[in-house]
Amino acid sequence: MDVTIDGARIFYLPVGSPQNHPLIILHGGPGLDHTEMHPWLDTLSDQFYLIYVDQRGQGRSERVDPSTLSLSRFAQDVTQLAAALGFSRYALLGHSFGAMVSVVHAVEQGNASHYVISSGTASFTKTGKEVEENLATFEPVALREQVTRSWDLEPHAKTQDDFAEIMRLQMPFHFATTESDAYRRYMADEDRIVYAPEVLAYFSANAYAMEYEDRLGDVTKPTLILTGDHDRTCTPRAARDLAAGIRASELVILPDAGHMTYVEQPDMYFSAVRDFFARHP
């Protein structure tokens, strides 16, 4: 399904009953689409009306000039999408890059009823440094070299195949281990994604404008912060800093999980989400 927001067609996929509380879901990337999250989060559709979104310029949404994209633009789209769908109240869950958008939304828009920040950060300066440090010690060395190459390729991505190869090379870094059923299941479905290589290339070639730590005190809505204890990108340090800055927040660090928490530890992940909403109905 589609809705036009400020001249651009935005794709969304509803799952579940419209009688349930809406939960808008934002994928990571940048340059990925809603299938990073769908159908993994469908288990929540018994409690929520899930709205998976292909963010502006990505996935099945209309392509736009990447230079017009920003975290604030993505956050504005969430508010306008909710209004277009007639939601007087809705919750927002963002993962990875989508978590950054959710943080910006919580600070700048603040009109969701609840926020779930899944593997996110409020400071890309700190996070970028941690990624470099964690990559420098990533084992085995062959995988370290493979992942390093994937980051070098990002600013030059031009085609679907380019992006797919980058993901193949990079995903071992985002799981606690490649020797898991979770990793094998996720990688077996990688070809379902409609990539936006121009969006990845743009954000990779330009600094991620994500420095919101000094504004986290502006967030007043109930907020759940999730990360894996082996997340090498949006680390437990980043999650703790988010929790320290957002007064109405709860922090859950999932054991034996990397960046892809909802794939690696789904039972604990979804229990944490359900318990959070039970405490904050």
C-alpha positions in Angstrom: 0.0 0.0 0.0 1.1 3.6 -0.6 0.6 7.1 0.7 2.1 10.3 -0.8 3.9 12.5 1.6 5.3 15.9 0.5 5.4 14.8 -3.1 7.0 11.3 -2.6 5.1 8.0 -2.6 5.8 6.0 0.6 5.2 2.2 0.7 3.9 0.6 3.8 2.7 -2.9 4.7 0.0 -3.4 7.4 0.0 -6.6 9.3 -2.6 -7.5 12.0 -5.9 -6.0 13.1 -6.6 -2.3 12.8 -8.4 -2.6 16.1 -5.0 -3.0 17.8 -2.6 -0.2 18.8 -0.6 0.9 15.7 3.1 0.2 15.9 5.1 1.8 13.0 8.3 -0.2 12.2 11.4 1.4 10.6 14.0 -0.7 9.0 17.8 -0.1 9.1 20.3 0.6 6.5 20.3 3.2 5.1 19.2 1.7 1.8 17.4 -1.4 3.0 13.6 -2.0 3.2 10.8 -3.3 5.4 11.8 -6.9 4.7 14.7 -6.5 7.0 12.0 -6.6 9.7 9.2 -8.5 8.0 8.2 -11.2 8.7 10.4 -11.4 11.8 8.3 -9.0 13.8 4.9 -10.5 12.7 4.6 -12.3 16.0 3.7 -9.0 17.5 0.6 -8.7 15.3 -1.6 -10.4 17.8 -1.1 -7.3 20.1 -0.3 -4.5 17.6 -1.4 -3.2 14.2 2.0 -3.4 12.6 2.9 -0.8 9.9 6.1 -1.8 8.2 7.5 1.2 6.2 9.9 1.5 3.3 11.4 4.8 4.3 11.5 7.7 1.8 13.6 6.8 -1.3 14.1 3.2 -0.3 12.6 -0.2 -1.0 9.3 0.0 -2.8 8.9 3.7 -2.0 9.5 6.3 -4.8 13.1 7.0 -5.5 14.2 10.6 -4.7 17.4 12.6 -4.8 19.4 11.2 -1.9 20.7 14.7 -1.1 17.2 15.6 0.1 17.2 12.9 2.7 18.0 13.4 6.4 17.2 11.9 9.7 14.8 14.8 10.3 13.1 14.2 7.0 12.6 10.5 7.8 11.2 11.5 11.2 8.8 14.0 9.7 7.6 11.2 7.3 6.6 9.1 10.3 4.4 11.8 11.8 2.8 12.5 8.4 2.3 8.8 7.7 0.5 8.4 11.0 -1.7 11.4 10.2 -2.5 10.1 6.7 -3.5 6.7 8.2 -5.8 8.4 10.7 -3.8 7.3 13.8 -4.5 9.5 16.8 -2.1 7.4 18.8 0.7 5.1 17.7 3.9 3.6 18.9 7.2 3.7 17.0 9.9 0.9 16.7 13.1 1.5 14.8 16.0 -0.8 14.3 19.7 0.3 13.6 19.4 3.3 11.2 15.7 3.2 11.8 16.5 3.4 15.6 18.4 6.6 14.8 15.3 8.0 13.0 13.2 7.0 16.0 15.6 8.9 18.4 15.3 12.0 16.2 11.5 11.5 16.1 11.3 11.3 19.8 13.4 14.5 20.2 12.0 16.6 17.4 8.4 15.3 17.0 7.7 13.5 20.2 4.1 12.5 19.2 4.3 8.7 19.4 2.8 7.1 22.5 5.9 4.8 23.0 9.3 4.4 21.5 11.3 1.2 21.0 14.9 2.0 20.1 16.4 -1.3 18.8 20.2 -1.3 18.4 20.5 2.4 18.1 22.8 5.3 19.1 22.5 9.0 19.8 26.0 9.9 18.7 27.5 8.6 15.5 30.9 10.2 16.4 31.2 7.8 19.3 29.6 4.9 17.4 31.8 5.3 14.3 34.9 5.1 16.6 33.6 2.0 18.2 32.9 0.3 14.9 36.5 1.0 13.9 37.8 -0.4 17.2 35.6 -3.5 17.1 36.5 -4.2 13.5 40.2 -3.9 14.3 39.9 -6.9 16.7 37.2 -8.9 14.8 38.1 -12.5 14.4 39.0 -14.5 12.3 41.2 -12.2 10.3 39.7 -13.4 7.0 36.3 -12.2 8.1 37.8 -8.9 9.4 39.3 -8.3 5.9 35.9 -9.2 4.3 33.9 -6.8 6.5 36.5 -4.0 6.0 36.1 -4.4 2.3 32.3 -4.1 2.6 32.6 -0.7 4.2 35.1 0.5 1.6 32.6 -0.5 -1.1 29.6 1.3 0.4 30.2 4.8 -1.1 30.5 3.3 -4.6 27.3 1.2 -4.5 25.3 1.6 -7.8 23.3 -1.5 -8.4 21.2 -4.1 -6.6 24.1 -6.6 -7.1 26.6 -4.1 -5.6 24.4 -3.7 -2.5 23.7 -7.4 -2.2 27.5 -8.2 -2.2 28.1 -5.5 0.4 25.5 -7.2 2.7 27.0 -10.6 2.1 30.4 -9.4 3.1 29.3 -7.4 6.0 26.6 -9.4 7.8 29.0 -11.6 9.8 30.0 -8.4 11.8 26.3 -7.9 12.8 25.7 -11.3 14.3 27.2 -12.6 17.5 28.4 -15.6 15.5 28.0 -17.0 12.0 27.8 -20.5 13.5 24.1 -20.1 14.4 20.8 -21.1 12.9 19.8 -17.4 13.2 22.6 -16.3 10.9 21.9 -19.0 8.4 18.1 -18.3 8.4 18.6 -14.6 7.9 21.2 -14.9 5.1 19.0 -17.5 3.3 16.3 -14.8 2.9 18.6 -11.9 1.9 17.5 -11.8 -1.7 14.0 -10.6 -0.6 15.3 -7.0 -0.1 14.8 -4.3 -2.6 18.0 -2.2 -2.1 18.5 1.5 -2.7 22.2 1.7 -3.5 22.2 5.4 -4.1 20.9 6.0 -0.6 23.6 3.8 0.9 26.3 5.5 -1.2 25.1 9.0 -0.2 25.0 8.4 3.5 28.3 6.5 3.4 30.1 9.3 1.5 28.7 12.0 3.9 28.8 12.1 7.6 25.8 10.7 9.5 24.4 13.7 11.2 23.5 11.9 14.4 24.6 13.9 17.5 21.5 14.0 19.8 23.0 13.1 23.2 22.5 16.6 24.6 18.8 16.6 23.5 17.8 13.2 25.0 16.4 15.0 28.0 13.6 16.4 25.8 12.2 12.9 25.4 9.2 12.4 27.7 7.4 9.3 26.3 8.0 5.8 27.6 11.0 4.4 25.8 12.4 0.9 25.6 16.1 0.6 24.6 17.2 -2.8 23.3 20.6 -4.1 22.2 22.7 -7.2 22.1 25.6 -7.8 24.4 27.8 -8.6 21.4 26.5 -5.7 19.2 29.7 -4.3 17.5 28.0 -1.3 15.9 25.4 0.1 18.1 27.0 -1.1 21.3 25.8 -1.7 24.8 27.7 1.6 25.7 25.5 3.4 23.2 22.4 1.8 24.7 23.4 2.7 28.2 24.0 6.3 27.1 20.6 6.5 25.6 19.0 5.1 28.7 20.9 7.6 30.9 19.8 10.5 28.7 16.1 9.5 28.4 14.4 9.8 31.8 11.4 7.6 31.0 13.4 4.8 29.6 14.0 1.1 30.2 17.2 -0.8 29.1 17.4 -4.4 28.0 20.7 -5.9 26.9 20.1 -9.3 25.3 22.7 -12.0 25.9 24.4 -13.9 23.1 23.2 -11.5 20.5 24.9 -9.1 18.1 23.2 -6.3 16.1 20.4 -8.5 14.8 18.7 -9.0 18.2 15.2 -9.9 17.0 16.6 -12.7 14.8 19.2 -14.0 17.2 17.1 -13.9 20.4 13.5 -13.5 19.3 11.9 -14.9 22.4 13.7 -12.6 24.8 13.3 -9.7 22.3 9.5 -10.0 22.0 9.1 -10.7 25.7 10.9 -7.5 26.4 8.6 -5.5 24.0 5.4 -7.1 25.4 6.5 -6.6 29.0 7.4 -2.9 28.3 3.9 -2.2 26.9 2.3 -4.1 29.7 4.0 -1.7 32.2 3.1 1.3 30.0 -0.3 0.5 28.5 
